[in-house]
């Protein structure tokens, strides 16, 4: 995501606290600089969409001097790490030898950017959902993707899909050295791609006993915990199971200041990353 150019969507989360004010920052234009801050007060274990009691808005100036400097990956190595992270987060290699990546409908520009970089694919609207998909089925396009993400994919599930549904095709028999990435170092664009697929930033004002505490969370929702453990090891934070088959990682970045520059440097694409 480009923090200075993306269109930020607004999603709602839940809280276990008696009384929580969740502040949402909504970027008002692609040129950045102006944000709308909205605060909601709600009760314990209650959806904010149902129980918010107050709504206060004010204009905020751009808060980061780093924002205007964000760039897309400058080379195929960086783009390959980003694409691998995006696929690990929301991609699927189907039995029809296709790659399907799901995007929010607000992220159409990113889907078309990926299509342009690969040179193949079709972008389609998902019926009755606020989502679009990029489908790449051309074998030349799939081969280009495999070369880009070779040695960079981290999900065992995605590696299994590639082996079973793609490399079993006779067209790809010459690609015999496809591997995943078991390196614990995430100091590259992989985390940016994975975050663009499944992450959100949350600014929470938690009021208890007439005192207000500000928390900045980085949250990733996943059904499997292998990659969450990897991210937790790298950034810190905690893993919490919030409902059946969903595992949530909460990274409180206010307490992880030394890692903020990593997120600033590498999470840089134009997507509707939720800032809640």
FIPALUM-332819 format. One record per residue (C-alpha): residue number from 1; residue in one letter; x, y, z. Coordinates in steps of 0.2 Angstrom, whole numbers, plus 5000, padded with zeros to 4 digits. Example, Ala and Ser with C-alpha at 12.3 -4.5 7.8 and 13.67 -1.06 7.14 Angstrom:
2
  num  residu  east  north    up
    1       a  5062   4978  5039
    2       s  5068   4995  5036
REM end
This chain:
276
  num  residu  east  north    up
    1       x  5000   5000  5000
    2       x  5006   5018  4997
    3       x  5002   5026  5013
    4       x  5002   5043  5005
    5       x  4991   5038  4990
    6       x  4980   5024  4995
    7       x  4961   5025  4998
    8       x  4958   5018  5015
    9       x  4943   5008  5019
   10       x  4934   5008  5036
   11       x  4932   4991  5044
   12       x  4925   4987  5062
   13       x  4933   4977  5075
   14       x  4927   4970  5092
   15       x  4934   4974  5109
   16       x  4934   4965  5126
   17       x  4935   4981  5136
   18       x  4921   4989  5145
   19       x  4922   5005  5136
   20       x  4932   5008  5120
   21       x  4934   5023  5109
   22       x  4940   5017  5092
   23       x  4947   5031  5081
   24       x  4947   5029  5062
   25       x  4958   5038  5050
   26       x  4950   5039  5033
   27       x  4961   5047  5019
   28       x  4951   5059  5009
   29       x  4960   5060  4993
   30       x  4974   5050  4984
   31       x  4986   5064  4985
   32       x  4986   5062  5004
   33       x  4989   5075  5018
   34       x  4971   5076  5024
   35       x  4963   5063  5035
   36       x  4946   5062  5044
   37       x  4946   5056  5062
   38       x  4931   5048  5069
   39       x  4928   5041  5086
   40       x  4916   5029  5092
   41       x  4912   5023  5110
   42       x  4905   5006  5112
   43       x  4902   4993  5126
   44       x  4911   4976  5130
   45       x  4909   4963  5116
   46       x  4898   4973  5106
   47       x  4899   4977  5088
   48       x  4904   4995  5085
   49       x  4892   4996  5070
   50       x  4877   4993  5082
   51       x  4882   5001  5098
   52       x  4892   5017  5094
   53       x  4885   5032  5104
   54       x  4895   5047  5098
   55       x  4903   5053  5082
   56       x  4916   5067  5083
   57       x  4926   5072  5067
   58       x  4940   5083  5065
   59       x  4953   5087  5051
   60       x  4971   5080  5054
   61       x  4987   5085  5045
   62       x  4998   5073  5037
   63       x  5007   5064  5052
   64       x  5023   5056  5044
   65       x  5037   5065  5035
   66       x  5041   5048  5027
   67       x  5025   5046  5018
   68       x  5029   5056  5002
   69       x  5045   5045  4999
   70       x  5036   5028  4997
   71       x  5040   5019  4981
   72       x  5035   5003  4972
   73       x  5048   4989  4972
   74       x  5062   4995  4960
   75       x  5067   4978  4953
   76       x  5060   4960  4950
   77       x  5068   4954  4966
   78       x  5058   4966  4977
   79       x  5043   4963  4966
   80       x  5044   4945  4968
   81       x  5045   4946  4987
   82       x  5029   4957  4987
   83       x  5020   4946  4975
   84       x  5024   4930  4985
   85       x  5018   4939  5001
   86       x  5002   4944  4992
   87       x  4999   4926  4985
   88       x  5003   4919  5003
   89       x  4989   4930  5009
   90       x  4975   4930  4997
   91       x  4981   4919  4982
   92       x  4976   4902  4976
   93       x  4984   4891  4962
   94       x  4969   4881  4956
   95       x  4967   4863  4949
   96       x  4964   4872  4932
   97       x  4982   4878  4932
   98       x  4977   4896  4936
   99       x  4982   4909  4949
  100       x  4968   4918  4957
  101       x  4971   4933  4968
  102       x  4957   4941  4978
  103       x  4957   4960  4981
  104       x  4945   4973  4989
  105       x  4935   4982  4975
  106       x  4944   4998  4981
  107       x  4961   4990  4976
  108       x  4956   4988  4958
  109       x  4972   4999  4953
  110       x  4983   4986  4962
  111       x  4975   4972  4953
  112       x  4978   4980  4936
  113       x  4996   4985  4941
  114       x  4999   4966  4945
  115       x  4991   4962  4928
  116       x  5002   4975  4919
  117       x  5018   4969  4927
  118       x  5015   4951  4923
  119       x  5008   4955  4906
  120       x  4993   4942  4907
  121       x  4977   4940  4916
  122       x  4959   4946  4918
  123       x  4952   4957  4932
  124       x  4934   4952  4936
  125       x  4921   4958  4948
  126       x  4914   4945  4961
  127       x  4895   4945  4960
  128       x  4886   4952  4976
  129       x  4903   4955  4985
  130       x  4914   4971  4987
  131       x  4928   4961  4979
  132       x  4937   4958  4963
  133       x  4949   4944  4957
  134       x  4964   4944  4946
  135       x  4964   4927  4936
  136       x  4980   4922  4927
  137       x  4978   4906  4917
  138       x  4990   4909  4902
  139       x  5005   4897  4904
  140       x  5018   4910  4899
  141       x  5011   4921  4913
  142       x  5011   4907  4926
  143       x  5029   4903  4921
  144       x  5034   4921  4924
  145       x  5025   4922  4941
  146       x  5034   4905  4946
  147       x  5051   4913  4941
  148       x  5047   4929  4951
  149       x  5041   4920  4967
  150       x  5054   4905  4967
  151       x  5062   4904  4983
  152       x  5051   4917  4991
  153       x  5034   4909  4995
  154       x  5032   4905  5013
  155       x  5016   4896  5015
  156       x  5016   4877  5015
  157       x  4999   4877  5008
  158       x  5003   4888  4993
  159       x  5019   4877  4990
  160       x  5007   4862  4990
  161       x  4996   4870  4977
  162       x  5010   4875  4966
  163       x  5017   4857  4966
  164       x  5000   4848  4964
  165       x  4991   4860  4952
  166       x  5005   4869  4942
  167       x  5021   4859  4942
  168       x  5012   4843  4938
  169       x  5008   4851  4921
  170       x  5019   4845  4907
  171       x  5023   4863  4902
  172       x  5032   4866  4918
  173       x  5042   4850  4919
  174       x  5058   4860  4916
  175       x  5055   4870  4932
  176       x  5063   4857  4943
  177       x  5071   4868  4956
  178       x  5056   4878  4963
  179       x  5058   4880  4982
  180       x  5050   4890  4996
  181       x  5058   4902  5008
  182       x  5061   4896  5026
  183       x  5072   4911  5031
  184       x  5066   4920  5047
  185       x  5071   4937  5041
  186       x  5056   4947  5034
  187       x  5066   4963  5030
  188       x  5060   4963  5012
  189       x  5044   4966  5003
  190       x  5036   4950  5007
  191       x  5027   4957  5023
  192       x  5021   4971  5012
  193       x  5012   4959  5001
  194       x  5005   4948  5015
  195       x  4999   4964  5024
  196       x  4990   4971  5009
  197       x  4981   4954  5008
  198       x  4976   4952  5026
  199       x  4981   4966  5038
  200       x  4973   4981  5046
  201       x  4980   4995  5056
  202       x  4970   5001  5072
  203       x  4971   5016  5082
  204       x  4961   5013  5098
  205       x  4957   5025  5112
  206       x  4953   5014  5127
  207       x  4944   5023  5142
  208       x  4944   5015  5159
  209       x  4942   5023  5176
  210       x  4941   5040  5168
  211       x  4958   5037  5160
  212       x  4961   5036  5141
  213       x  4975   5024  5134
  214       x  4980   5026  5116
  215       x  4985   5009  5107
  216       x  4991   5007  5089
  217       x  4988   4989  5083
  218       x  4994   4980  5067
  219       x  4982   4965  5065
  220       x  4982   4951  5053
  221       x  4968   4938  5052
  222       x  4972   4920  5046
  223       x  4965   4903  5047
  224       x  4982   4895  5049
  225       x  4995   4900  5061
  226       x  5011   4895  5053
  227       x  5014   4912  5045
  228       x  5007   4922  5060
  229       x  5021   4913  5071
  230       x  5034   4919  5059
  231       x  5028   4937  5059
  232       x  5026   4936  5078
  233       x  5044   4930  5080
  234       x  5050   4944  5069
  235       x  5040   4959  5075
  236       x  5034   4953  5092
  237       x  5016   4954  5098
  238       x  5004   4940  5102
  239       x  4993   4927  5093
  240       x  4975   4926  5099
  241       x  4961   4914  5093
  242       x  4945   4925  5092
  243       x  4933   4913  5084
  244       x  4932   4896  5076
  245       x  4945   4893  5062
  246       x  4951   4911  5064
  247       x  4968   4916  5072
  248       x  4972   4934  5075
  249       x  4989   4942  5078
  250       x  4989   4959  5086
  251       x  5005   4969  5085
  252       x  5005   4984  5096
  253       x  5017   4995  5087
  254       x  5017   5009  5100
  255       x  5027   4996  5110
  256       x  5038   4991  5095
  257       x  5045   5007  5090
  258       x  5061   4999  5082
  259       x  5050   4990  5070
  260       x  5041   5005  5064
  261       x  5054   5009  5051
  262       x  5053   4992  5044
  263       x  5034   4994  5041
  264       x  5037   5012  5034
  265       x  5050   5006  5022
  266       x  5042   4990  5015
  267       x  5023   4992  5017
  268       x  5021   5004  5002
  269       x  5008   4998  4989
  270       x  4992   5007  4984
  271       x  4978   4997  4993
  272       x  4964   5000  5004
  273       x  4973   4995  5020
  274       x  4960   4997  5034
  275       x  4965   5010  5047
  276       x  4952   5007  5061
REM end
